[in-house]
Every structure is written in C-alpha cells, then in structure tokens.
Amino acid sequence: MDAHPFFIMKGGKSKGKADNKLGVKKSAAQTKKEKNAAKDPNKPKRPASAFFVFMEDFRKQYKEKHPGNKSVAAVGKAGGDKWKHLTDAEKAPYIAKAEKRKAEYEKLMDAYNRKQARSNCELLVRLRKMRNLTSQSLRLMRKMEAMRKKRMMTEVLMEE
C-alpha cells in the first residue's frame, strides 16, 4: 500500500521513517558538562587578539569616564566604534602586544604538545606490556598510536 502523496517528504522518505530517526535531545546542562570535561586544564589559553588587547585598556578608561554605567554592551559598542576609527599607527602598539602574546603562546603550546606526546608514549608502553588486552584497551592503543603519528608528522612539518 503506497503512502499518500501528502505524507511523502523530499527524497521519497515517508513521515513515519523520518520520525523514527529523531533522537532524544540532551539537556543543555548535560552537553555543557561533557564539553567542559573534555578540556585539559593544563592546556595554555589562546592569546587575545589586538582588538581585545585594546579593549583591556579601553574598559579601564571607559569606567573612569562613566562610573555609573554598568552595561557591558555599552562598553563593547563604544570600544568597537573607537577601534574602527583608530588609524593603523594608533593600532600598532596593540598589534605588537598581541603578536608578543601569540609568540609566547606558541612556545607554551610547543612545550605542551611535547609533554602530551611523551605521556601518550608512556601510556602506549604500559598498554603494550599488558598481556590480556581487552577490546577497549586495543581501541585506546590504536587511538594513541594514531595521535602519536599525527603529532610526529606535525613536528616534522613545523621543523621544515
């Protein structure tokens, strides 16, 4: 028995089939917890861009001139307008600070990545020593080896 043309969706799928594919959505709190759990607390923070370096100074000046204003949006809007109207010469010190912070960040990230690679290698050695490998540890070992190879390739490319 064919479905009525009214119920046929694009691609020839019926409404019933599409409904079966819909899953239960996770709450915002669950997804936020999972996302936060994945972050490494030891990983260096990304440096601020030139605009955000400018905003650090601008916020202080704005609060001094407008002590009664508590609106974050007003400060951001005023800072954005001022940044747009700055000349390249006026932006230069902020750009220089941002580049300096970026260089420091790259050094920290290089050290962090090397440390991660070392710890991954140590974990691989421990896993290889285990005689009774379960399917989970095998998957973990393959994943770690893939990560190690990827990091090694990245280091080789960075050296060139």
C-alpha positions as CSV (number, residue, x, y, z in Angstrom):
1,M,0.0,0.0,0.0
2,D,1.6,3.3,-1.1
3,A,1.7,6.3,1.1
4,H,-0.5,9.2,0.3
5,P,1.4,11.9,-1.7
6,F,0.7,14.4,1.1
7,F,2.8,12.4,3.5
8,I,5.8,11.9,1.2
9,M,8.7,14.1,2.1
10,K,11.7,15.2,-0.1
11,G,13.8,12.3,-1.1
12,G,10.9,9.8,-1.1
13,K,11.0,9.2,2.7
14,S,7.7,8.9,4.4
15,K,6.9,10.9,7.5
16,G,6.9,7.8,9.7
17,K,10.5,6.9,8.7
18,A,11.7,10.5,9.4
19,D,10.1,10.4,12.9
20,N,11.9,7.2,13.8
21,K,15.3,8.8,13.2
22,L,14.7,11.7,15.6
23,G,16.6,11.1,18.8
24,V,16.1,12.3,22.3
25,K,17.9,15.6,22.7
26,K,20.2,16.0,25.7
27,S,19.6,18.9,28.0
28,A,21.9,21.9,27.8
29,A,23.4,21.1,31.2
30,Q,24.4,17.6,30.0
31,T,26.1,18.8,26.8
32,K,27.9,21.6,28.7
33,K,29.3,19.1,31.3
34,E,30.5,16.8,28.6
35,K,32.2,19.7,26.7
36,N,33.9,21.0,29.8
37,A,35.1,17.6,30.9
38,A,36.9,17.2,27.6
39,K,39.1,20.3,28.1
40,D,42.5,19.9,29.5
41,P,43.1,22.4,32.4
42,N,46.9,22.4,31.7
43,K,46.5,23.5,28.1
44,P,47.6,27.1,27.6
45,K,44.9,29.6,26.8
46,R,44.8,31.2,23.4
47,P,46.2,34.8,23.4
48,A,44.0,37.8,23.0
49,S,43.8,39.5,19.5
50,A,44.9,43.1,19.0
51,F,41.3,44.2,19.5
52,F,40.9,42.5,22.8
53,V,44.3,43.9,24.0
54,F,42.9,47.3,23.1
55,M,39.6,46.6,24.9
56,E,41.6,45.8,28.1
57,D,42.8,49.4,28.2
58,F,39.6,50.9,26.9
59,R,37.5,49.3,29.6
60,K,39.6,51.0,32.3
61,Q,39.3,54.3,30.6
62,Y,35.6,53.9,30.0
63,K,34.9,53.0,33.6
64,E,36.8,56.1,34.8
65,K,34.8,58.4,32.5
66,H,31.4,56.7,33.1
67,P,31.4,55.3,36.6
68,G,27.6,54.9,36.7
69,N,27.4,52.8,33.6
70,K,27.2,49.1,34.3
71,S,26.2,47.9,30.8
72,V,28.7,45.6,29.3
73,A,27.1,46.1,25.9
74,A,27.6,49.8,26.0
75,V,31.3,49.4,26.8
76,G,31.7,46.9,24.0
77,K,29.8,49.1,21.5
78,A,31.9,52.2,22.4
79,G,35.1,50.2,22.2
80,G,34.2,48.7,18.8
81,D,33.4,52.1,17.4
82,K,36.6,53.6,18.8
83,W,38.7,50.7,17.3
84,K,37.1,51.2,13.9
85,H,38.1,54.8,13.9
86,L,41.7,54.3,15.1
87,T,44.5,54.7,12.5
88,D,47.0,52.0,11.8
89,A,49.6,53.9,13.7
90,E,47.3,54.1,16.8
91,K,46.6,50.3,16.5
92,A,50.3,49.4,16.2
93,P,51.1,49.1,19.9
94,Y,48.1,46.8,20.4
95,I,49.0,44.7,17.4
96,A,52.6,44.4,18.8
97,K,51.4,43.3,22.2
98,A,49.1,40.7,20.6
99,E,51.9,39.4,18.4
100,K,54.2,39.1,21.5
101,R,51.5,37.2,23.4
102,K,51.0,35.0,20.4
103,A,54.7,34.1,20.3
104,E,54.7,33.3,24.0
105,Y,51.5,31.1,23.4
106,E,53.2,29.2,20.6
107,K,56.2,28.4,22.8
108,L,53.9,27.2,25.6
109,M,51.9,25.1,23.1
110,D,55.0,23.6,21.7
111,A,56.1,22.5,25.2
112,Y,52.6,21.3,26.0
113,N,52.4,19.2,22.8
114,R,55.8,17.7,23.5
115,K,54.6,16.8,27.0
116,Q,51.4,15.3,25.7
117,A,53.3,13.2,23.2
118,R,55.6,11.9,25.9
119,S,52.7,11.0,28.2
120,N,51.0,9.3,25.3
121,C,54.1,7.2,24.5
122,E,54.4,6.2,28.2
123,L,50.8,5.1,28.1
124,L,51.4,3.1,25.0
125,V,54.3,1.3,26.6
126,R,52.2,0.4,29.6
127,L,49.4,-0.8,27.3
128,R,51.8,-3.0,25.3
129,K,53.2,-4.6,28.4
130,M,49.7,-5.8,29.3
131,R,49.3,-9.4,28.2
132,N,45.5,-9.7,28.4
133,L,44.4,-6.8,26.2
134,T,40.7,-6.2,26.2
135,S,38.9,-4.7,23.2
136,Q,38.7,-1.3,24.9
137,S,42.4,-1.2,25.6
138,L,43.1,-2.3,22.0
139,R,40.9,0.6,20.7
140,L,42.7,3.0,23.1
141,M,46.1,1.8,22.0
142,R,45.2,2.3,18.3
143,K,43.9,5.7,19.0
144,M,47.0,6.7,20.9
145,E,49.3,5.4,18.1
146,A,47.4,7.4,15.6
147,M,47.7,10.5,17.7
148,R,51.4,9.9,18.2
149,K,51.9,9.6,14.4
150,K,49.9,12.7,13.8
151,R,52.0,14.7,16.3
152,M,55.2,13.4,14.9
153,M,54.1,14.5,11.4
154,T,53.2,17.9,12.7
155,E,56.6,18.3,14.4
156,V,58.4,17.3,11.2
157,L,56.3,19.8,9.2
158,M,57.0,22.5,11.8
159,E,60.7,21.9,11.6
160,E,60.8,22.5,7.9
